[in-house]
Amino acid sequence: MRNPGHRREEVLKAALECFLERGVEGTTLAAIRERSGASTGSIYHLFESKDAIAAALYMDVLGEYQAGVVEVLKAQPGARDGVEALVRHHLEWTLARPDATRFLMGARGVAAVVAAEASIREQNKGFFRQLKEWWQAHVRDGAFEEMPFELFLAILRGPAQEMVRDWLAGRTKTDLRAAIPVLARAAWQSVKKQSPRSRK
């Protein structure tokens, strides 16, 4: 008998392929069944609907990305090392998982994902708590400029996220891997504590 966990992975992998090809709304449960090789009964045993598959896929992919961020901060707890490692993780994860990145960026407004907002918010809560605790520790020790946490995140992610969008859309010829050290250094320069002289 096939392991239910493996079957779930197969269904979600097939769903990701279908969603990227046809969109969530344009994908049928039959298309996912055909792509995954799973029976209708086994799919319904795991998920109650196509929307449930889309929501589960979104949360799984988001959780995978967030787990990588947490591991980065455990390995690089320092301020500069952590900032640069976070930017590096964002871009390297995109290179390793371009389809998953496309889905995460494109599915946030999809009805099935919006309907799972409460579950997504709960999942995000623990992740952002850990990230905020790391940030607060370095604000206290004087490594970071004092600013709202949301602004810190926007500065940290903004340029890298725009680079990812352009790369996924084929709007840039810049090698994403070559951009990593440049964007990582820029992020650190933007959030580090500035000396009084440098502010003038």
C-alpha positions as CSV (number, residue, x, y, z in Angstrom):
1,M,0.0,0.0,0.0
2,R,1.3,3.4,-0.9
3,N,2.3,5.7,2.0
4,P,-0.4,8.4,2.4
5,G,2.3,11.0,2.9
6,H,3.9,10.1,-0.5
7,R,0.5,10.2,-2.1
8,R,-0.2,13.6,-0.7
9,E,3.2,14.9,-2.0
10,E,2.4,13.5,-5.5
11,V,-1.0,15.2,-5.5
12,L,0.4,18.5,-4.4
13,K,3.3,18.2,-7.0
14,A,0.7,17.5,-9.7
15,A,-1.5,20.4,-8.5
16,L,1.4,22.8,-8.6
17,E,2.2,21.9,-12.2
18,C,-1.5,22.3,-13.2
19,F,-2.0,25.5,-11.3
20,L,1.1,27.1,-13.0
21,E,-0.1,25.9,-16.5
22,R,-3.8,26.8,-16.1
23,G,-4.2,28.9,-13.0
24,V,-6.1,27.6,-9.9
25,E,-9.5,28.6,-11.3
26,G,-8.8,27.0,-14.6
27,T,-7.6,23.7,-13.1
28,T,-10.0,20.8,-12.5
29,L,-9.8,18.1,-10.0
30,A,-9.8,15.7,-12.9
31,A,-6.7,17.3,-14.3
32,I,-4.9,16.9,-10.9
33,R,-6.0,13.3,-10.7
34,E,-4.8,12.5,-14.2
35,R,-1.4,14.3,-13.6
36,S,-0.8,12.7,-10.2
37,G,-2.0,9.2,-11.1
38,A,-4.1,9.1,-8.0
39,S,-7.6,7.8,-7.9
40,T,-10.5,10.2,-7.2
41,G,-11.2,8.3,-3.9
42,S,-7.6,8.7,-2.7
43,I,-7.6,12.4,-3.5
44,Y,-10.9,13.0,-1.6
45,H,-9.4,11.0,1.2
46,L,-6.7,13.6,1.5
47,F,-8.5,16.8,0.4
48,E,-12.1,17.7,0.4
49,S,-11.9,19.9,-2.7
50,K,-9.6,21.5,-5.3
51,D,-9.7,24.6,-3.2
52,A,-8.4,22.6,-0.2
53,I,-5.6,21.4,-2.4
54,A,-4.6,24.9,-3.4
55,A,-4.7,26.1,0.2
56,A,-2.6,23.1,1.4
57,L,-0.1,23.7,-1.3
58,Y,0.2,27.3,-0.5
59,M,0.8,26.6,3.2
60,D,3.2,23.8,2.6
61,V,5.3,25.9,0.2
62,L,5.2,28.9,2.5
63,G,6.2,26.7,5.5
64,E,9.1,25.2,3.5
65,Y,10.4,28.7,2.8
66,Q,9.9,29.9,6.3
67,A,11.6,26.9,7.8
68,G,14.6,27.7,5.6
69,V,14.7,31.3,7.0
70,V,14.6,30.0,10.6
71,E,17.5,27.6,9.9
72,V,19.4,30.5,8.3
73,L,19.0,32.6,11.5
74,K,20.1,29.7,13.7
75,A,23.2,29.2,11.6
76,Q,23.9,33.0,11.2
77,P,22.6,34.7,14.3
78,G,24.8,37.8,14.0
79,A,23.3,41.0,12.6
80,R,25.3,41.4,9.4
81,D,25.7,37.7,8.7
82,G,22.0,37.2,9.4
83,V,20.8,40.0,7.1
84,E,23.1,38.9,4.2
85,A,22.1,35.2,4.7
86,L,18.4,36.1,4.7
87,V,18.8,37.8,1.3
88,R,20.9,35.0,0.0
89,H,18.3,32.4,1.2
90,H,15.5,34.3,-0.6
91,L,17.3,34.3,-3.9
92,E,18.8,30.8,-3.7
93,W,15.4,29.4,-2.7
94,T,14.0,31.0,-5.9
95,L,16.8,29.5,-8.0
96,A,16.1,26.0,-6.4
97,R,12.3,26.3,-6.4
98,P,11.3,28.6,-9.2
99,D,7.9,27.0,-9.7
100,A,7.1,27.1,-6.0
101,T,8.1,30.8,-5.9
102,R,5.9,31.6,-8.9
103,F,3.0,29.9,-7.1
104,L,3.6,31.8,-3.8
105,M,3.8,35.1,-5.5
106,G,0.8,34.5,-7.8
107,A,-1.6,32.7,-5.6
108,R,-2.0,35.1,-2.7
109,G,-5.1,36.7,-4.1
110,V,-6.7,33.5,-5.3
111,A,-10.1,32.8,-3.7
112,A,-9.0,29.4,-2.4
113,V,-6.0,30.9,-0.6
114,V,-7.9,33.9,0.6
115,A,-10.4,31.5,2.2
116,A,-7.5,30.0,4.2
117,E,-6.4,33.4,5.5
118,A,-7.0,32.5,9.2
119,S,-4.8,29.4,8.9
120,I,-2.1,31.3,7.0
121,R,-2.1,34.1,9.6
122,E,-1.7,31.5,12.4
123,Q,1.2,29.9,10.6
124,N,2.8,33.3,9.9
125,K,2.5,34.3,13.6
126,G,5.1,31.9,14.9
127,F,7.5,32.6,12.0
128,F,7.4,36.4,12.4
129,R,7.7,36.1,16.1
130,Q,11.1,34.4,15.7
131,L,12.2,36.8,13.1
132,K,11.1,39.8,15.2
133,E,12.9,38.5,18.3
134,W,16.2,38.2,16.3
135,W,15.7,41.8,15.0
136,Q,14.8,43.2,18.4
137,A,18.0,41.7,19.9
138,H,20.1,43.5,17.4
139,V,18.3,46.8,17.7
140,R,19.0,46.6,21.4
141,D,22.7,45.9,20.9
142,G,23.0,48.8,18.4
143,A,23.6,46.8,15.3
144,F,20.4,48.0,13.4
145,E,18.9,51.4,12.9
146,E,15.8,51.9,15.0
147,M,12.8,51.7,12.8
148,P,9.4,49.8,12.7
149,F,9.8,46.1,12.2
150,E,7.6,46.3,9.1
151,L,9.9,48.9,7.5
152,F,12.9,46.7,8.3
153,L,11.3,43.8,6.5
154,A,10.4,46.0,3.5
155,I,14.0,47.2,3.2
156,L,15.3,43.7,3.6
157,R,13.0,42.1,1.1
158,G,12.1,44.8,-1.4
159,P,15.0,45.0,-3.8
160,A,15.5,41.2,-3.7
161,Q,11.8,40.6,-4.3
162,E,11.8,42.9,-7.3
163,M,14.8,41.1,-8.7
164,V,13.0,37.8,-8.3
165,R,9.9,39.1,-10.0
166,D,11.9,40.4,-13.0
167,W,13.9,37.2,-13.2
168,L,10.8,35.0,-13.1
169,A,9.1,37.1,-15.7
170,G,12.2,37.1,-18.0
171,R,12.5,40.9,-17.8
172,T,16.2,40.9,-16.8
173,K,19.3,39.4,-18.2
174,T,21.1,39.7,-14.9
175,D,22.3,36.4,-13.5
176,L,20.3,36.0,-10.3
177,R,23.2,34.1,-8.6
178,A,25.6,37.0,-9.4
179,A,23.1,39.5,-7.9
180,I,23.1,37.7,-4.5
181,P,26.2,39.3,-3.0
182,V,25.3,42.8,-4.4
183,L,21.8,42.7,-2.9
184,A,23.0,41.2,0.3
185,R,25.5,44.0,0.9
186,A,22.9,46.6,-0.1
187,A,20.5,45.2,2.5
188,W,23.0,45.4,5.2
189,Q,24.1,48.9,4.3
190,S,20.4,50.0,4.4
191,V,19.6,48.6,7.9
192,K,22.8,48.8,9.8
193,K,23.3,51.5,12.5
194,Q,24.7,54.6,10.9
195,S,27.3,56.6,12.6
196,P,26.5,60.3,13.3
197,R,29.0,61.4,10.7
198,S,27.4,59.2,8.0
199,R,24.0,60.8,8.6
200,K,25.3,64.3,7.7
